[in-house]
Amino acid sequence: MEVILGLVVLALDIWAIMNIVSSPATTGAKILWALLIVIMPILGFIIWLVAGPRRAVAAL
């Protein structure tokens, strides 16, 4: 069970870091967000999910 939970956390962290890298945020902000996720995988992901850099959503 721990292995599955670990793989889920790893997959979510990789997804978050990929989104951070492709975001329009400054380089410094990207580095700080990525470090937060690497240092604290679960809590960092949750914080990024709530307060991380967002992409501009096109109006329809």
MODELLER restraints for C-alpha pairs under 7 A, 6 or more apart:
rsr = mdl.restraints
at = mdl.atoms
rsr.add(forms.Gaussian(group=physical.xy_distance, feature=features.Distance(at['CA:9:A'], at['CA:42:A']), mean=6.78, stdev=0.5))
rsr.add(forms.Gaussian(group=physical.xy_distance, feature=features.Distance(at['CA:13:A'], at['CA:37:A']), mean=6.65, stdev=0.5))
rsr.add(forms.Gaussian(group=physical.xy_distance, feature=features.Distance(at['CA:13:A'], at['CA:41:A']), mean=6.58, stdev=0.5))
rsr.add(forms.Gaussian(group=physical.xy_distance, feature=features.Distance(at['CA:13:A'], at['CA:45:A']), mean=6.38, stdev=0.5))
rsr.add(forms.Gaussian(group=physical.xy_distance, feature=features.Distance(at['CA:17:A'], at['CA:34:A']), mean=5.91, stdev=0.5))
rsr.add(forms.Gaussian(group=physical.xy_distance, feature=features.Distance(at['CA:20:A'], at['CA:30:A']), mean=5.87, stdev=0.5))
rsr.add(forms.Gaussian(group=physical.xy_distance, feature=features.Distance(at['CA:21:A'], at['CA:30:A']), mean=6.38, stdev=0.5))
rsr.add(forms.Gaussian(group=physical.xy_distance, feature=features.Distance(at['CA:23:A'], at['CA:53:A']), mean=6.73, stdev=0.5))
rsr.add(forms.Gaussian(group=physical.xy_distance, feature=features.Distance(at['CA:23:A'], at['CA:54:A']), mean=6.87, stdev=0.5))
rsr.add(forms.Gaussian(group=physical.xy_distance, feature=features.Distance(at['CA:23:A'], at['CA:55:A']), mean=6.19, stdev=0.5))
rsr.add(forms.Gaussian(group=physical.xy_distance, feature=features.Distance(at['CA:24:A'], at['CA:55:A']), mean=6.90, stdev=0.5))
rsr.add(forms.Gaussian(group=physical.xy_distance, feature=features.Distance(at['CA:25:A'], at['CA:53:A']), mean=6.39, stdev=0.5))
rsr.add(forms.Gaussian(group=physical.xy_distance, feature=features.Distance(at['CA:36:A'], at['CA:44:A']), mean=5.24, stdev=0.5))
rsr.add(forms.Gaussian(group=physical.xy_distance, feature=features.Distance(at['CA:37:A'], at['CA:44:A']), mean=4.42, stdev=0.5))
rsr.add(forms.Gaussian(group=physical.xy_distance, feature=features.Distance(at['CA:37:A'], at['CA:45:A']), mean=5.65, stdev=0.5))
